[in-house]
């Protein structure tokens, strides 16, 4: 589904990513791990068009994404969350989720001219319905009318996931979705990621929580100092000496 081919990103003399290659298979939960500074978030930024590539190419279903604007990449089916729960504080929870659809406000000509004042368009009603459904999936539907500024950290993360997944993207990039959460909330995130996969979304998860990731991921790619050092099933990579060295150091 998604092909990363020799992707590099340099910041001056710093090689944040150095010829990284791997593929994301449809319907498989893919984990990406590595120590701090290994290039995980930079990779997400390159995939979604927030950062231009220094080298390499990225393809979605055979179509090259390299050089496209983030909004175009999002509309092609790749959505993401951020490690920090970035919501619009002056909007409600429901409005934040609805804002995840880039073109939701576009209306048919007839709908524009004949709609009564203050009456929602058909597209807005459809989006509202789908947004409430995804909020129910993340157990935040009862908070739909709350202001985003009133949410605690874990609630913001769940709303962020709902916003990214509202229109069932092909691929959902989750950057540290359980960051700052306790054990119970982290377990909820794991269940939620599996639900997303069952909904037809392919999740790609960056996480420092090795236990959570190893419990849900079906394939794992390991980065260190901007390079891919290995990949495989969770059982395989946990025994790989290169992974142990990256996390524990070479004694």
N, C-alpha and C positions, 0 to 999 in steps of 0.2 A: 504493500500500500504506500508506504513512505520510504524513499531511498535516500540515504545520506552518503554522498560519494566524495571522498577526499576533502571534506570540509575543513577549511582553516580560517581562523580569525586572529589577526595580529594587532596589537596595540603598540605601535612603535616596535621596540625590540622584544616585547612580551608576546609569546605565542600562547594565547588563551586556548586556542584549539589548533591542533596540528595534524592535518590529513586524517580526520576521523571518518570512518566508513562503517555503516551498519544499516540494517533494514528493519522496519516496523511491519509486522504481519497483521492483517486484519483480524480482529476479534481476539487478539492475544494481549493480555496485560503485560506491558513491557516496563521493566524497572531500569533506571539509570542511577548508578551510585558512584561515589568517589569522595575522597577527602575534600575539605574546604579548599577552594581555589583550583579544583580539577577541571573546571570548564562546563559544568552542568547547566547553570543558568545561562551562560553565554551561548550554549548550544540551542537552548529554547529561543533565545532572542534572535539567533540566526535563522532558525526554522520559520519563525513567525514574521520575519522581515524587519524587526526592530533594529537589527544591526546588519550592515552589508557584509558579504563574505569577502575575505581576502583571497580565497581560492576554493575550488571545488564546486559542486552542484547539488541541488536538492530537488527531488521529483516526488510528486503526489500522483499516484495512478498513472505514471508515465509522463505527466506534464511537468515541465520545469517551473519551479517556484522562484529560483534565484533572481533577485532584482525586483521582484514585485512588491507593491506597497502592502503594509500589514492588513489594511482593510480588505484588499483583494484576496489575500491569502486566507483571511478569516471567512470570507464568503465562499471560498472554495472548499471549506470544510475542516479547517484546523483552528481550534479555539484553545485558549490557555487561561490558567490562573497565575497569580504572582505570589511569591513567598509572603509578602506583606499584604494583608487583607485590604486591597484598594477598592473602596466603594465610594459612591457620591453621597456625602453625609446629608445633603439637603433633600435627598429623595427618599421615598419609602423603600422598604425591602422589595415589594412587588415592582416598583418602578425601576429599581436597580437591576432586577432580573430581566425586565422587559428591555432595558437599554442594551442588553447583550446581543440583540439582533440589529445588525447595522442598518438594514433597509426597511425596518418595520413600519416607518412612517410614510412610505411611498403608497399612494392611493390611486385607484383607477380613476379615470376622468369622470365617469358617471358618478362614482362615489363621492368625489370632491364637490361636484356641482349640486347634487341633489340631496346630500346629507344635511339633516337639520342641525342647527347650532347646538353644541355641547353633546351631540350624539356621537359615540365612538364609531369609527369605520369598521368594516368587516375584518380587515387585517388586524386592527388594534384589538378587537374582541377575540380573535383567534389567538393572538399573541398573549393576551391577558389570561386566557384559558390555559394555554400551554405553560405559561409562567407559574400559575398556581399549581399545576400538576407537578412540575419539577420541584417547586418549593415543598410540596407534600412528600416527595421522594426523599428530600434531605431533612424532613421533619421540621420545616420552618414555615409551613403554611399558616399557622396561627399567628405568626409575626408579620404577615404580609403588609399590614398597615402601619407598622412601627417605622420610625425614622431610622435610617442606617446609622446615624450618629449615636443612637442609644444602644447599639448592639455591643456585646462583649466580644473578645477576640475570637473565640471558637465559633460563635454565631456568624461573624463576618466571613470566616473561612467557608462555612457551609453555603452562605449566600453567594460568595464568589464562585464556588463550584456550580451552583444552580445557574448563575448568569452565563457561565461559559458553556453549559450543556443544554440551554433552554431549547435550542432548535436542532438537537440531535446531530452534532457535528460528526464527521468521519473520525477525526482524531481529537482527543482531549489531552492537552499537555498540562500536567498538574505539578506545580513547583512547590515542594514541601507542603503538601496539603494538611499534614498533621502537626505542623510547626506550632509550638506553644500549647499543645493540648495535653490533657491528662490521659491515663490509660483507657478509660471508658470512651472518651471522645475519639481517641485514636482508633479504637476498635470499630467505632461507628464509621469513621472514614474508610476503613478497609472494606466494610460491608457495602458502603456506598459506591466505591470504585467497582466492586463486582456487579452491583446493580447497573451501573453505567455500561459495563461490558455486555450484560444481558439485554440491555436496551438497544444494542447495535452500535455502540460507541467503542472505539479502540483507545483505551487509556494508556498514556505514557507517563510514568510517575518518577519524579526525582524526590528522594527522601533520605534524611539522615537516620530515620527510624528503621534500622535494619530488620528488627523483628517483624514490624508491620509489613515491610516491603517483601521480605522473604515468605511471608504467609500468603500474599496475594499475587505476586509476580509469577509469570510463567516463563519469562525469559529476562535475563539481566545483562546489561552492558556496563562495564566498569571503566571509568575514566581516571587518569592520574596525570597531573601536569599537562593537561590539554590533549593527551593522547589516549586512544583506546588500548587498554592493556589485556583485556580478555572479555569474553561473553559466553553465556550458556545458561543452563537451568540454575535455579537458586542453589540446589544441592551441589552442583559442580563448582560454581564460583566460590562458595563458602570454603571449599577445600583447596582452592588454587593458591599456591605460595605467593604469586604476584599480588593477589588481593590482600593476603595477610601482611605482606611487606608494605604495601601502600598504606594500610591502616595502622599497623603496629610498628613499622620500621624494621630495618634489617639488623639483626643482632649478630 
